[in-house]
Amino acid sequence: MTFSRTFDLLAHLAYTTPEADCLVAKKDEQWQPLSAAKVQEMSNHASLGLRALGVRAADKVAIICPNRPEWVVADMGIAQLGAVSVPMYPTITVEDYRHIFQDAGVRVVLVEGEKLLARVQEAVARLPHGPEHILTFEPTPGHRSFADLLALGAAADVAALEPLKAAVQPDDLLTLIYTSGTTGRPKGVMLSHRNILFNCQNLLSYLPLSPGHKTLSFLPLSHIFERTATFLYLQLGFSIYYAESVERIADNLREVQPHVFTTVPRLLEKIYDKIVATGQQLTGLKRKLFFWALDLGLRYDTQKDQGAWYNAQLALANKLVFSKWRAAMGGQVRYIVSGGGALQPRLARVFWAAGIRVMEGYGMTETSPVIAASQPVPEGNLIGAVGPVLPGVEVKIAADGEILTRSPSVMQGYYQRPDLTAEVIDAEGWLHTGDIGELVQGRFLKITDRKKEMFKTSNGKYVAPQPLESRLSESPLVEQVMVLGEGEKYAAALLVPAFTELRAWARQHQLPADLSDAALAAHAQVRQLYEQLVQQTNAAFAQWEQIKKIELLPALWSVESGELTPTLKVRRKIISQNNQQRIENLFRG
């Protein structure tokens, strides 16, 4: 079936499978499901409760909360009124909250609990016309709760909601998603029901599972990736389980035993590194078997049959070794969808070899989000590329290598910023992504860099930092890295060690155990270790691209420090400002 409005997905589920587990969360140490019928009822009550507060079509309602069933209930309730949801990351700054409240004209805020409420109140305090109502999902003394809102709606006549829902059109504004960006103020991406549902419709075949299969949700719903995935799961009839926290993902995977989940590459890297670290602790035959299987996995190729001998070995490796990998993730995972950044090819190879099909997707908030995605079959998955372009989506490569796209999934524009909209969407409707790429074998889209992140050295040579950063990040000793050198004689890098792995190396090499992170990063042997690592990386690049100097940093970049966006993208300008003296030393020290 095709659907024209997001809340139609829920209505369909409530009609066809009313008792099916729809949204599931852990409460009092038990996984407690909400049926499709119950979620529909709660969404209706949310709509009517908001209506009683004065919310009308096109009014803006902010949601500031980690993932939970009530997030989706609120989202559906807002949409049924024809109002506009404004999801916001819990981790953004108070100043960003203030800007978004004012820019969007938010009338109602739904916020998690006391801690985030304090930040919202701080943001609102300096606004001449702030939100009229602030409600909390968790009961908070002195404030109305989301439960109060549902009770308010339950007392109203549900029949009054039907004409309001009927008035909502597919091209009506559904949501304003403020992209943090790596520079400048957040700007509101306007997405309609049609934008997102067109994307979902073209992704249905990518998850060939039956209704009732399970997924674990932990990427933030405030990001379009997990939001669109949620609508896709609802359309497919999956049961959506919400992880308790980032720290509990591993435990929740084993408990829930999901068949599919979405993730970012960094989580897969951590899973891989943890498994390899476990393998290194083995001894004798078990250790040999582990690394024999790992070597087979690292040679896996979706596009090439490596013969009967390799296939027989791989089948044995799956039985003896990789089965334990799958068990660590619940034992039922068939598909993992990775997005939000470049996936290391070695990860794709090993997980495919282990019988878990990793599909890498590429897109933007502005495209709802998927432009291209690897398919769940070997012939539709080229490791190192982000897959074929989705049906109904057009892509062309500009003369300078920039990826341009055009489809019904492209946003309506930036809210109240026609000037910025005109900068990225040309007169023919092509969205300029800012990414550099190419089509491999005529159909697989490969991302090679960010257009604005490429820099030219004083020798006139262009350097693309992303391939260097990606190659360095393959090492378990590297947590974060940024390559720079605009206008300089050579490329250099700021590098943050993975301190857990570095300390294990330090113990093996008998470095003092009481060294702080800063002292460890400054140690001569540690510096030599990372310089050797960079030299190994340089071997794969042309002379003018190679990193000539590095600076080891003592602390991770974070969202809280402003050095990462909420989607964990590097804010190069902020990092450069925060490390001005270090960068000066790299080029003139």
C-alpha positions as CSV (number, residue, x, y, z in Angstrom):
1,M,0.0,0.0,0.0
2,T,1.0,3.6,-0.5
3,F,0.3,6.2,2.1
4,S,-0.1,10.0,1.7
5,R,0.3,11.2,5.3
6,T,2.5,9.8,8.1
7,F,-0.4,9.2,10.5
8,D,-2.1,7.0,7.9
9,L,0.5,4.4,8.7
10,L,-0.6,4.2,12.2
11,A,-4.3,4.1,11.3
12,H,-3.6,1.2,8.9
13,L,-1.8,-0.8,11.6
14,A,-4.5,-0.1,14.2
15,Y,-7.1,-1.4,11.7
16,T,-5.3,-4.4,10.3
17,T,-3.4,-5.7,13.3
18,P,-4.7,-3.8,16.4
19,E,-3.3,-6.1,19.0
20,A,0.2,-6.4,17.4
21,D,3.2,-5.0,19.5
22,C,3.9,-1.7,18.0
23,L,6.1,0.3,20.4
24,V,8.0,-1.3,23.2
25,A,10.0,0.2,26.1
26,K,11.5,-1.1,29.3
27,K,9.7,-0.1,32.5
28,D,10.3,-1.6,35.9
29,E,12.9,-4.0,34.4
30,Q,10.3,-5.4,32.0
31,W,9.7,-4.8,28.3
32,Q,6.2,-3.4,28.1
33,P,4.6,-3.2,24.6
34,L,2.0,-0.8,23.4
35,S,-0.3,-2.3,20.8
36,A,-1.0,-0.6,17.5
37,A,-4.6,0.2,18.7
38,K,-3.2,1.7,22.0
39,V,-0.7,3.9,20.1
40,Q,-3.5,5.1,17.9
41,E,-5.7,5.9,20.9
42,M,-2.9,7.7,22.7
43,S,-2.1,9.7,19.5
44,N,-5.7,10.8,19.2
45,H,-5.7,11.9,22.8
46,A,-2.4,13.8,22.2
47,S,-4.0,15.6,19.2
48,L,-7.1,16.5,21.2
49,G,-5.1,17.6,24.2
50,L,-2.9,19.9,22.1
51,R,-6.1,21.2,20.4
52,A,-7.5,22.1,23.9
53,L,-4.2,24.0,24.5
54,G,-5.0,26.1,21.5
55,V,-2.7,24.3,18.9
56,R,-4.0,24.7,15.4
57,A,-2.9,23.7,11.9
58,A,0.6,25.0,11.0
59,D,1.4,25.8,14.7
60,K,4.8,24.6,15.9
61,V,5.3,22.1,18.7
62,A,8.9,21.2,19.8
63,I,9.9,17.7,21.0
64,I,13.0,17.5,23.2
65,C,13.5,14.0,24.5
66,P,15.5,10.8,24.0
67,N,13.8,8.0,22.2
68,R,10.7,6.5,23.8
69,P,7.2,5.5,22.7
70,E,5.7,8.8,23.8
71,W,8.0,10.6,21.2
72,V,6.2,8.8,18.4
73,V,2.8,9.3,20.0
74,A,3.5,13.0,20.3
75,D,4.8,13.1,16.7
76,M,1.6,11.4,15.4
77,G,-0.6,13.6,17.6
78,I,0.9,16.8,16.2
79,A,0.7,15.6,12.6
80,Q,-3.0,14.7,12.9
81,L,-3.8,18.3,13.7
82,G,-1.9,19.6,10.7
83,A,0.5,21.2,13.2
84,V,4.3,21.0,12.7
85,S,6.7,19.1,14.9
86,V,10.1,20.7,15.7
87,P,12.3,17.9,17.0
88,M,15.4,19.1,18.9
89,Y,18.5,17.3,20.2
90,P,18.7,17.2,24.0
91,T,22.5,17.9,23.6
92,I,22.4,21.2,21.8
93,T,23.3,24.5,23.5
94,V,20.8,26.7,25.3
95,E,21.6,29.4,22.7
96,D,20.5,27.0,20.0
97,Y,17.3,26.2,21.8
98,R,16.6,29.9,22.1
99,H,17.3,30.5,18.4
100,I,15.0,27.6,17.3
101,F,12.2,28.6,19.6
102,Q,12.3,32.1,18.2
103,D,12.9,31.2,14.5
104,A,10.2,28.6,14.3
105,G,7.7,30.4,16.6
106,V,7.3,27.4,18.8
107,R,4.0,27.5,20.8
108,V,4.3,24.3,22.8
109,V,7.3,22.4,24.1
110,L,7.3,18.7,25.1
111,V,10.5,18.0,27.1
112,E,11.8,14.9,28.8
113,G,12.1,15.9,32.5
114,E,13.6,18.2,35.1
115,K,17.2,18.4,33.7
116,L,16.2,19.4,30.2
117,L,13.3,21.5,31.5
118,A,15.9,23.7,33.3
119,R,17.7,24.3,30.0
120,V,14.5,25.1,28.2
121,Q,13.5,27.5,30.9
122,E,16.9,29.2,30.6
123,A,16.4,29.6,26.9
124,V,12.9,30.9,27.1
125,A,13.7,33.4,29.9
126,R,15.3,35.8,27.4
127,L,12.7,35.5,24.7
128,P,10.1,38.3,24.3
129,H,7.6,35.8,23.0
130,G,8.4,32.3,24.1
131,P,6.4,29.1,24.0
132,E,3.0,29.3,25.7
133,H,3.1,25.8,27.2
134,I,5.9,23.6,28.4
135,L,5.0,20.0,29.4
136,T,7.2,17.2,30.5
137,F,7.2,13.5,29.5
138,E,8.5,12.6,33.0
139,P,6.3,13.8,35.9
140,T,7.9,17.0,37.2
141,P,6.7,18.9,40.3
142,G,5.0,22.2,39.4
143,H,4.6,21.3,35.7
144,R,1.9,19.7,33.6
145,S,3.0,16.3,32.2
146,F,2.4,14.6,28.9
147,A,0.1,12.2,30.8
148,D,-1.9,15.3,31.8
149,L,-2.1,16.2,28.1
150,L,-3.4,12.7,27.2
151,A,-6.0,12.9,30.0
152,L,-7.1,16.3,28.6
153,G,-7.5,14.8,25.2
154,A,-9.3,11.7,26.5
155,A,-12.0,13.9,27.9
156,A,-12.7,15.4,24.5
157,D,-14.9,14.0,21.7
158,V,-12.7,11.9,19.4
159,A,-15.2,12.5,16.5
160,A,-14.0,16.1,16.5
161,L,-10.6,15.0,15.3
162,E,-11.7,13.4,12.0
163,P,-12.4,16.6,10.1
164,L,-9.0,18.0,11.3
165,K,-7.2,14.9,10.0
166,A,-9.1,15.0,6.8
167,A,-7.9,18.5,6.2
168,V,-4.2,17.5,6.2
169,Q,-2.8,17.3,2.7
170,P,0.3,15.3,1.6
171,D,2.2,18.4,0.7
172,D,1.5,20.2,4.0
173,L,4.5,20.9,6.2
174,L,5.0,18.0,8.5
175,T,8.2,18.9,10.4
176,L,10.9,21.5,10.8
177,I,14.2,19.9,11.4
178,Y,17.0,22.3,12.3
179,T,20.3,21.1,10.9
180,S,23.1,22.0,13.2
181,G,25.6,22.2,10.4
182,T,29.3,22.4,10.8
183,T,29.2,26.2,10.7
184,G,26.7,29.0,11.3
185,R,23.3,29.1,12.9
186,P,20.9,26.1,12.7
187,K,18.4,26.4,9.8
188,G,15.0,24.8,9.6
189,V,14.6,22.1,6.9
190,M,11.0,22.0,5.8
191,L,9.8,18.5,5.1
192,S,6.3,17.5,4.1
193,H,4.4,14.2,4.5
194,R,5.0,13.4,0.8
195,N,8.8,14.1,1.1
196,I,9.3,11.4,3.8
197,L,6.7,8.9,2.6
198,F,8.1,8.9,-0.9
199,N,11.5,8.0,0.6
200,C,9.9,5.2,2.7
201,Q,8.0,3.8,-0.3
202,N,11.2,3.3,-2.2
203,L,13.0,1.6,0.7
204,L,10.4,-1.1,1.4
205,S,12.2,-3.8,-0.6
206,Y,15.5,-3.1,1.3
207,L,14.2,-4.9,4.4
208,P,12.7,-8.2,3.2
209,L,11.2,-9.1,6.6
210,S,7.7,-10.0,7.7
211,P,5.3,-8.0,9.9
212,G,6.1,-8.8,13.6
213,H,9.9,-8.8,13.2
214,K,11.7,-6.7,15.7
215,T,14.0,-3.7,15.5
216,L,16.0,-1.9,18.3
217,S,15.9,1.9,18.1
218,F,18.7,4.0,19.6
219,L,19.7,6.6,17.1
220,P,18.0,9.9,18.0
221,L,14.5,10.4,16.6
222,S,15.4,14.1,16.3
223,H,17.5,13.1,13.4
224,I,15.8,12.4,10.1
225,F,17.6,9.0,9.6
226,E,15.9,7.3,12.6
227,R,12.7,9.3,12.1
228,T,12.2,8.0,8.5
229,A,13.3,4.6,9.6
230,T,10.5,4.6,12.2
231,F,7.9,5.4,9.5
232,L,9.4,2.6,7.4
233,Y,9.2,0.2,10.3
234,L,5.6,1.1,10.9
235,Q,4.7,0.6,7.2
236,L,6.4,-2.8,7.3
237,G,4.6,-3.8,10.6
238,F,7.7,-4.2,12.7
239,S,7.8,-4.0,16.5
240,I,10.0,-1.1,17.5
241,Y,11.9,-1.6,20.8
242,Y,13.6,1.5,22.4
243,A,17.0,1.0,23.9
244,E,17.3,2.1,27.5
245,S,20.5,4.2,26.8
246,V,23.6,4.2,24.7
247,E,25.4,2.4,27.5
248,R,22.8,-0.4,27.5
249,I,22.7,-1.0,23.7
250,A,24.8,-4.2,23.9
251,D,22.6,-5.6,26.7
252,N,19.4,-4.6,25.0
253,L,20.5,-6.3,21.7
254,R,20.9,-9.6,23.6
255,E,17.6,-9.1,25.3
256,V,15.4,-8.0,22.4
257,Q,17.1,-10.1,19.7
258,P,16.2,-7.7,16.9
259,H,16.2,-8.7,13.3
260,V,17.3,-5.3,12.0
261,F,18.6,-2.0,13.4
262,T,20.0,1.3,12.2
263,T,23.3,2.6,13.4
264,V,26.2,5.0,12.7
265,P,29.6,3.6,11.6
266,R,31.2,4.4,14.9
267,L,29.0,2.0,16.8
268,L,29.9,-0.8,14.4
269,E,33.6,0.1,14.8
270,K,33.2,-0.2,18.6
271,I,31.5,-3.6,18.3
272,Y,34.2,-4.8,15.9
273,D,37.0,-3.5,18.1
274,K,35.5,-5.1,21.2
275,I,35.2,-8.5,19.4
276,V,38.8,-8.3,18.2
277,A,40.0,-7.3,21.7
278,T,38.2,-10.4,23.0
279,G,40.0,-12.5,20.3
280,Q,43.4,-11.2,21.3
281,Q,42.8,-12.5,24.8
282,L,42.3,-16.1,23.5
283,T,45.2,-18.5,23.5
284,G,46.3,-21.6,21.6
285,L,43.9,-23.1,19.0
286,K,41.0,-20.8,19.9
287,R,43.1,-17.8,19.1
288,K,44.3,-19.3,15.8
289,L,40.7,-20.1,14.8
290,F,39.6,-16.6,15.7
291,F,42.1,-14.8,13.6
292,W,41.8,-17.3,10.7
293,A,38.1,-16.5,10.6
294,L,38.8,-12.8,10.9
295,D,41.2,-13.0,8.0
296,L,38.6,-14.8,5.9
297,G,36.1,-12.1,6.7
298,L,38.4,-9.2,5.8
299,R,38.8,-10.8,2.3
300,Y,35.0,-11.1,1.7
301,D,33.8,-9.5,-1.5
302,T,30.1,-9.1,-2.3
303,Q,30.9,-8.8,-6.0
304,K,33.1,-11.8,-6.4
305,D,32.7,-15.5,-5.9
306,Q,36.1,-16.6,-4.4
307,G,35.6,-20.3,-5.2
308,A,34.6,-23.5,-3.5
309,W,37.6,-23.6,-1.1
310,Y,37.0,-20.1,0.2
311,N,33.3,-20.7,0.6
312,A,33.8,-24.0,2.4
313,Q,36.2,-22.3,4.9
314,L,33.8,-19.4,5.4
315,A,31.0,-21.8,6.2
316,L,33.2,-23.5,8.8
317,A,34.2,-20.0,10.2
318,N,30.6,-19.1,10.5
319,K,29.9,-22.3,12.5
320,L,32.9,-22.0,14.8
321,V,33.5,-18.3,15.2
322,F,31.0,-15.9,13.6
323,S,28.1,-17.6,15.2
324,K,29.4,-16.1,18.5
325,W,29.5,-12.6,16.9
326,R,25.8,-13.0,16.0
327,A,25.0,-14.2,19.5
328,A,26.6,-11.1,21.0
329,M,24.0,-9.1,19.0
330,G,21.1,-11.2,20.0
331,G,21.5,-14.0,17.5
332,Q,18.7,-12.9,15.1
333,V,20.2,-9.8,13.4
334,R,19.9,-10.2,9.6
335,Y,20.3,-6.6,8.5
336,I,22.1,-3.5,9.8
337,V,21.5,-0.2,8.1
338,S,24.5,2.2,8.5
339,G,24.3,6.0,7.8
340,G,25.4,9.3,9.0
341,G,29.0,8.9,7.9
342,A,31.4,6.7,5.9
343,L,31.5,3.0,6.8
344,Q,34.9,1.4,6.9
345,P,35.1,-1.2,4.1
346,R,36.6,-3.8,6.5
347,L,33.5,-3.6,8.7
348,A,31.2,-4.2,5.7
349,R,33.3,-7.2,4.6
350,V,33.5,-8.9,8.1
351,F,29.8,-8.4,8.9
352,W,28.7,-9.7,5.5
353,A,31.0,-12.7,5.9
354,A,29.4,-13.3,9.3
355,G,26.0,-13.5,7.7
356,I,24.8,-10.0,8.7
357,R,24.1,-7.9,5.7
358,V,25.2,-4.3,6.3
359,M,23.6,-1.8,4.0
360,E,25.2,1.6,3.8
361,G,23.0,4.6,3.0
362,Y,23.8,8.1,1.9
363,G,21.6,11.2,2.1
364,M,20.9,14.5,3.9
365,T,18.2,15.9,6.1
366,E,17.3,18.0,3.0
367,T,16.5,14.8,1.1
368,S,14.3,13.0,3.7
369,P,17.1,11.5,3.9
370,V,18.1,8.7,1.6
371,I,19.5,9.4,-1.9
372,A,21.4,6.1,-2.4
373,A,21.6,2.8,-0.4
374,S,23.3,-0.5,-0.7
375,Q,20.8,-3.3,-1.3
376,P,20.4,-6.5,0.8
377,V,21.6,-8.7,-2.0
378,P,25.3,-9.1,-3.0
379,E,24.8,-7.8,-6.5
380,G,23.3,-4.6,-5.2
381,N,26.1,-4.0,-2.6
382,L,29.5,-2.8,-3.7
383,I,31.8,-2.5,-0.6
384,G,33.3,1.0,-0.5
385,A,30.3,2.6,-2.2
386,V,27.0,3.8,-0.8
387,G,24.9,1.7,-3.3
388,P,22.6,2.4,-6.2
389,V,20.5,5.5,-6.3
390,L,17.0,4.9,-5.0
391,P,14.1,4.4,-7.5
392,G,12.5,7.7,-8.3
393,V,15.6,9.7,-7.3
394,E,17.7,11.4,-9.9
395,V,21.5,12.0,-9.4
396,K,24.0,13.6,-11.6
397,I,27.7,14.5,-11.1
398,A,28.5,18.2,-11.8
399,A,31.6,19.2,-13.7
400,D,33.5,19.8,-10.4
401,G,32.5,16.4,-9.1
402,E,29.7,17.6,-6.8
403,I,26.7,15.3,-6.4
404,L,23.4,16.9,-7.5
405,T,20.0,15.2,-6.8
406,R,16.4,15.8,-7.7
407,S,13.3,13.9,-6.4
408,P,10.0,14.2,-4.5
409,S,12.0,13.7,-1.4
410,V,13.9,17.0,-1.7
411,M,12.8,19.5,1.0
412,Q,10.4,22.4,0.4
413,G,13.2,24.7,1.4
414,Y,14.8,26.3,4.5
415,Y,12.2,27.9,6.8
416,Q,11.9,31.7,6.2
417,R,15.2,31.6,4.3
418,P,14.5,31.7,0.5
419,D,18.1,33.1,0.1
420,L,19.7,30.0,1.6
421,T,17.2,27.8,-0.3
422,A,18.3,29.3,-3.6
423,E,21.9,28.6,-2.7
424,V,21.4,24.9,-2.6
425,I,18.4,24.3,-5.0
426,D,18.9,25.6,-8.5
427,A,16.3,26.8,-11.0
428,E,15.9,23.2,-12.4
429,G,15.2,21.7,-9.0
430,W,18.6,20.1,-8.5
431,L,19.8,20.1,-4.9
432,H,23.5,20.7,-4.6
433,T,24.6,18.3,-1.8
434,G,28.1,19.7,-1.2
435,D,29.5,16.2,-1.5
436,I,32.0,15.1,-4.1
437,G,31.4,11.7,-5.7
438,E,31.4,9.4,-8.7
439,L,29.3,6.6,-10.1
440,V,31.2,3.3,-10.1
441,Q,30.2,0.7,-12.7
442,G,27.6,3.2,-13.9
443,R,25.3,2.6,-10.9
444,F,27.0,2.6,-7.5
445,L,27.4,6.0,-6.0
446,K,30.7,6.5,-4.2
447,I,31.4,9.6,-1.9
448,T,35.0,10.8,-2.1
449,D,34.9,14.0,0.0
450,R,33.1,17.1,1.1
451,K,33.3,19.9,-1.4
452,K,33.9,22.6,1.2
453,E,36.4,20.5,3.2
454,M,38.9,20.1,0.3
455,F,41.8,22.5,0.7
456,K,44.7,23.7,-1.5
457,T,48.2,23.7,-0.2
458,S,50.6,26.6,-1.0
459,N,52.0,24.3,-3.7
460,G,48.7,24.5,-5.6
461,K,47.7,20.9,-4.9
462,Y,44.3,20.0,-3.7
463,V,44.0,17.6,-0.7
464,A,40.8,15.8,0.1
465,P,40.9,15.1,3.9
466,Q,38.2,12.5,4.2
467,P,40.1,9.6,2.6
468,L,43.1,10.3,4.9
469,E,40.9,10.6,7.9
470,S,38.9,7.5,7.0
471,R,42.1,5.4,6.5
472,L,43.6,6.6,9.8
473,S,40.3,5.9,11.7
474,E,40.6,2.2,10.7
475,S,43.2,1.8,13.5
476,P,41.7,0.9,16.9
477,L,44.3,3.3,18.3
478,V,42.6,6.3,16.7
479,E,39.4,7.8,18.1
480,Q,39.2,11.1,16.1
481,V,41.2,12.8,13.5
482,M,41.1,16.0,11.4
483,V,43.4,16.7,8.5
484,L,44.2,20.4,7.6
485,G,46.6,22.5,5.7
486,E,44.8,25.2,3.7
487,G,47.4,27.5,2.2
488,E,50.3,25.7,3.9
489,K,53.2,23.8,2.4
490,Y,51.9,20.4,3.5
491,A,49.0,18.5,5.1
492,A,49.0,17.9,8.9
493,A,46.6,16.3,11.3
494,L,45.1,16.8,14.8
495,L,44.6,13.3,16.2
496,V,42.8,12.1,19.4
497,P,44.0,8.7,20.6
498,A,41.6,6.0,21.6
499,F,42.8,6.1,25.1
500,T,41.4,2.7,26.2
501,E,43.3,0.9,23.5
502,L,46.4,3.1,23.9
503,R,46.5,2.3,27.7
504,A,46.5,-1.4,26.8
505,W,49.4,-0.8,24.4
506,A,51.2,1.3,27.1
507,R,50.9,-1.6,29.7
508,Q,52.4,-4.0,27.2
509,H,55.3,-1.6,26.6
510,Q,55.8,-1.0,30.4
511,L,54.9,2.8,30.4
512,P,54.1,4.2,33.8
513,A,50.5,3.2,34.8
514,D,49.7,6.6,36.5
515,L,50.1,8.8,33.4
516,S,47.2,11.1,32.7
517,D,45.7,11.1,29.2
518,A,47.5,14.3,28.5
519,A,50.9,12.9,29.8
520,L,50.3,9.7,27.8
521,A,49.6,11.7,24.6
522,A,52.8,13.6,25.1
523,H,55.0,10.6,25.8
524,A,57.9,10.1,23.3
525,Q,57.1,6.4,22.7
526,V,53.4,7.2,22.1
527,R,54.3,9.9,19.7
528,Q,56.6,7.5,17.8
529,L,53.8,4.9,17.7
530,Y,51.4,7.4,16.0
531,E,54.0,8.8,13.7
532,Q,54.6,5.2,12.5
533,L,50.9,4.7,12.0
534,V,50.7,7.9,9.9
535,Q,53.6,6.8,7.8
536,Q,51.8,3.5,7.1
537,T,48.7,5.4,6.1
538,N,50.7,7.8,3.9
539,A,51.9,4.9,1.7
540,A,48.5,4.7,0.1
541,F,48.4,8.4,-0.9
542,A,50.3,10.6,-3.4
543,Q,53.2,12.6,-2.0
544,W,51.5,15.9,-2.0
545,E,48.5,14.5,0.0
546,Q,50.6,12.8,2.7
547,I,50.4,14.0,6.3
548,K,53.8,15.5,7.3
549,K,53.2,16.4,11.0
550,I,50.7,15.4,13.7
551,E,49.6,16.8,17.0
552,L,48.1,14.4,19.6
553,L,45.3,15.9,21.6
554,P,44.6,15.0,25.2
555,A,40.8,15.0,25.1
556,L,37.9,13.9,22.9
557,W,35.9,16.3,20.8
558,S,32.3,16.4,21.9
559,V,28.9,17.8,21.3
560,E,29.1,19.6,24.7
561,S,32.3,21.3,23.7
562,G,30.8,22.5,20.4
563,E,33.4,20.6,18.4
564,L,31.0,18.0,17.1
565,T,27.5,18.5,15.7
566,P,24.7,16.5,17.4
567,T,25.1,13.9,14.6
568,L,28.8,13.7,15.5
569,K,30.2,15.5,12.5
570,V,33.4,17.4,13.0
571,R,33.1,21.2,13.3
572,R,36.4,22.0,11.7
573,K,36.2,25.8,12.3
574,I,35.5,25.3,16.1
575,I,38.3,22.7,16.5
576,S,40.7,25.0,14.6
577,Q,39.8,27.9,16.9
578,N,40.2,25.8,20.0
579,N,43.6,24.5,18.9
580,Q,45.0,27.6,17.3
581,Q,48.4,27.4,19.0
582,R,48.8,23.7,18.3
583,I,48.0,24.3,14.6
584,E,50.5,27.1,14.5
585,N,53.1,24.8,15.9
586,L,52.3,22.2,13.2
587,F,53.2,24.5,10.4
588,R,55.6,27.0,12.0
589,G,56.8,25.3,15.2
